[in-house]
Amino acid sequence: MLKKLRADFSPEYIAAIFESGPTFRDEQAATRTAVQKFDIKSQTFTEVAYKGYKANRAEMPPDLRQQVPFIKRAIAAYRIPCWRAPALRPMT
């Protein structure tokens, strides 16, 4: 995928970002109880309960979790800078 990405798009800059722990979105989500959702049929906004950042996202599948160290090694082999959020610190 990395080779194809570089070949197809010839990016001038490229970097990899990994989340490590809670992000600023998690902190913001903790203060919200509801959000407004637009109803296309009635052309109005409706307030709905907010269940949190990534609330509807499934847990990372175990087979993908096992691939992460190999993904990081491939990124390093391509000499792509790798950072981790939330504070965007260089990975060690």
Secondary structure, 3 states (H helix, E strand, C coil): CHHHHHHHHCCCCCCEEEECCCCHHHHHHHCCCEEEEEECCCCEEEEEECCCCCCCCCCCCHHHHHHHHHHHHHHHHCCCCEEEECCCEECC
